Amino acid sequence: MNPIERYIGGGKIFLAKWNGTLYETEVEVGEIQSATLKINPTYTDAIAKDSGIAKKVDKVVKSVDATISFTTQNVNKVNMAMAMLGSDTQTETFAIGDTLPDNTVATVETVIPVIDGVTISKIEARVRIVGVNISGSFNPVLLVHHAVITPTSDLRDFFADKHATLGFNGEVLEVAAGYFKEYHMPKA
């Protein structure tokens, strides 16, 4: 078997949120700056005692802990709502003469998107990362079937002089399809 030639230079991340019944329409969350998938099995010893003496005969997987972490840039309404554990589907309507959030006065009826922070307790989603492999003959696509995602960014970083990034960690859960799959898509 040939070694995999890969240098992942970037890519995009997409999420399809789980609403408790089904996965919603997939949305692009942002450009990937970094992504890590970790698999940590816990083993227990299988012991045979048929000879009167306990002998270790095997290692048995007792549990699997899989995690994902990723950082995106290009902050948008969807990933900012995720970072704030908020809903990205809200709007507020302001009538003519109302004071707008930036302290100006509405000259026409104005509908403004708004993120209400901490309106959800957790983000559950199917995660798809489409990578760009600079050196190899394929581009990897990582499909995590189901993850519980937690924001890890500090809000003050969103307003810094540097280019803003958002960080997230997630626990990968096993579903009927398994934990995840990585596809090696041939380059066109």
C-alpha positions as CSV (number, residue, x, y, z in Angstrom):
1,M,0.0,0.0,0.0
2,N,1.4,3.4,-0.9
3,P,1.7,6.1,1.7
4,I,-0.9,8.8,1.6
5,E,0.5,12.0,0.2
6,R,-1.2,14.9,2.0
7,Y,-0.6,18.4,2.9
8,I,-4.0,19.9,3.7
9,G,-3.7,23.6,3.0
10,G,-7.2,24.7,3.9
11,G,-10.8,24.0,3.1
12,K,-14.3,24.6,4.3
13,I,-16.6,23.3,7.0
14,F,-20.3,22.6,6.7
15,L,-22.8,21.7,9.4
16,A,-26.3,20.2,9.3
17,K,-27.8,20.9,12.7
18,W,-29.8,18.2,14.4
19,N,-33.2,19.5,15.6
20,G,-34.0,16.4,17.7
21,T,-35.7,14.6,14.8
22,L,-33.7,15.2,11.7
23,Y,-30.7,17.0,10.3
24,E,-31.6,20.5,8.9
25,T,-30.2,21.8,5.6
26,E,-26.4,21.9,5.6
27,V,-24.8,25.4,5.8
28,E,-21.3,26.6,5.3
29,V,-19.8,27.6,8.7
30,G,-16.5,29.0,7.4
31,E,-13.1,28.5,6.0
32,I,-11.0,26.1,8.0
33,Q,-7.9,27.4,9.7
34,S,-7.3,24.1,11.6
35,A,-9.1,20.9,12.3
36,T,-8.2,18.0,14.6
37,L,-9.9,14.6,15.0
38,K,-8.8,12.5,18.0
39,I,-9.7,8.9,18.7
40,N,-8.9,7.6,22.2
41,P,-9.9,4.0,22.9
42,T,-9.8,2.7,26.5
43,Y,-8.8,-0.9,26.9
44,T,-9.3,-3.6,29.5
45,D,-7.4,-6.8,29.9
46,A,-9.0,-10.1,29.0
47,I,-7.8,-12.7,31.5
48,A,-8.0,-16.5,31.1
49,K,-8.0,-18.6,34.3
50,D,-8.5,-22.1,32.8
51,S,-5.0,-23.2,33.9
52,G,-5.5,-22.0,37.4
53,I,-3.2,-19.1,36.8
54,A,-4.5,-15.8,35.5
55,K,-3.0,-15.0,32.1
56,K,-3.5,-11.9,30.1
57,V,-4.7,-13.2,26.7
58,D,-6.1,-10.1,25.0
59,K,-6.8,-6.4,25.1
60,V,-10.4,-5.5,24.7
61,V,-11.8,-2.1,23.8
62,K,-13.9,-0.9,26.7
63,S,-14.9,2.5,25.3
64,V,-14.0,4.9,22.5
65,D,-13.7,8.6,23.0
66,A,-13.6,10.6,19.8
67,T,-13.3,14.4,19.6
68,I,-13.1,17.1,16.9
69,S,-11.9,20.6,17.2
70,F,-11.8,23.3,14.5
71,T,-11.1,26.9,13.9
72,T,-12.7,29.0,11.2
73,Q,-12.2,32.5,9.9
74,N,-14.5,34.7,7.8
75,V,-16.9,35.3,10.7
76,N,-20.5,35.3,9.5
77,K,-24.0,35.1,11.0
78,V,-24.1,31.3,11.2
79,N,-20.8,30.7,12.9
80,M,-21.2,33.8,15.2
81,A,-24.5,32.4,16.3
82,M,-22.8,29.1,17.1
83,A,-20.1,30.9,19.0
84,M,-22.7,32.6,21.1
85,L,-24.9,29.5,21.6
86,G,-27.6,31.6,19.9
87,S,-30.2,31.3,17.2
88,D,-29.3,32.6,13.8
89,T,-32.9,32.9,12.5
90,Q,-34.1,35.9,14.5
91,T,-34.9,39.4,13.1
92,E,-36.2,42.5,14.8
93,T,-38.4,45.1,13.0
94,F,-38.0,48.8,13.7
95,A,-40.7,51.3,12.6
96,I,-40.0,54.7,11.1
97,G,-38.7,57.0,13.9
98,D,-37.5,54.1,16.1
99,T,-33.9,54.3,17.4
100,L,-31.8,51.6,15.8
101,P,-29.2,49.5,17.7
102,D,-26.4,51.8,16.3
103,N,-28.3,54.8,17.8
104,T,-29.4,56.2,14.5
105,V,-33.1,56.7,13.7
106,A,-35.0,54.5,11.2
107,T,-36.1,56.5,8.2
108,V,-38.0,53.5,6.7
109,E,-39.3,50.3,8.4
110,T,-36.1,48.3,8.9
111,V,-35.7,44.6,9.5
112,I,-32.4,43.7,11.1
113,P,-30.9,40.2,11.7
114,V,-30.1,39.6,15.4
115,I,-28.4,36.9,17.4
116,D,-29.9,36.3,20.8
117,G,-27.0,34.8,22.8
118,V,-27.3,31.6,24.9
119,T,-30.7,30.6,23.6
120,I,-29.7,27.0,23.0
121,S,-28.0,24.7,25.5
122,K,-25.9,22.7,22.9
123,I,-25.2,22.4,19.2
124,E,-25.7,19.0,17.7
125,A,-24.8,18.5,14.1
126,R,-23.5,16.4,11.3
127,V,-20.1,17.9,10.3
128,R,-18.5,17.8,6.9
129,I,-15.0,19.2,6.3
130,V,-13.9,19.5,2.7
131,G,-10.1,19.8,2.6
132,V,-7.7,21.1,0.0
133,N,-4.8,18.8,-0.4
134,I,-1.9,20.8,-1.9
135,S,0.5,18.0,-2.7
136,G,-1.6,14.8,-3.2
137,S,-3.8,13.6,-6.0
138,F,-7.0,13.7,-3.8
139,N,-8.9,16.1,-1.6
140,P,-10.0,14.7,1.7
141,V,-13.6,15.0,2.9
142,L,-14.2,14.2,6.6
143,L,-17.8,13.3,7.4
144,V,-18.6,13.2,11.2
145,H,-22.0,11.7,11.5
146,H,-23.0,13.4,14.8
147,A,-21.2,15.7,17.2
148,V,-22.0,17.9,20.1
149,I,-20.1,21.1,19.5
150,T,-19.0,23.7,22.0
151,P,-17.6,27.2,21.2
152,T,-14.1,27.8,22.6
153,S,-13.5,31.4,21.5
154,D,-13.4,34.5,23.7
155,L,-15.7,37.2,22.5
156,R,-13.1,39.9,22.8
157,D,-11.1,38.2,20.0
158,F,-13.9,39.0,17.6
159,F,-13.2,42.7,17.8
160,A,-9.4,42.6,17.8
161,D,-7.1,44.2,15.2
162,K,-6.1,40.8,13.9
163,H,-8.2,38.7,11.5
164,A,-11.0,37.2,13.6
165,T,-11.2,33.4,14.0
166,L,-13.8,31.2,15.9
167,G,-12.8,28.0,17.7
168,F,-15.0,25.0,18.5
169,N,-14.6,21.6,20.2
170,G,-16.9,18.7,19.8
171,E,-17.6,15.2,21.2
172,V,-18.1,12.8,18.3
173,L,-21.0,10.4,19.1
174,E,-21.6,7.0,17.6
175,V,-24.8,6.7,15.5
176,A,-26.1,3.9,13.3
177,A,-23.7,5.0,10.5
178,G,-20.7,4.9,13.0
179,Y,-18.5,7.7,14.1
180,F,-17.1,9.2,10.9
181,K,-15.7,8.5,7.5
182,E,-12.9,10.1,5.5
183,Y,-13.3,10.1,1.7
184,H,-10.4,10.7,-0.7
185,M,-12.0,12.5,-3.6
186,P,-9.9,12.5,-6.8
187,K,-8.9,16.0,-7.9
188,A,-10.6,17.1,-11.1
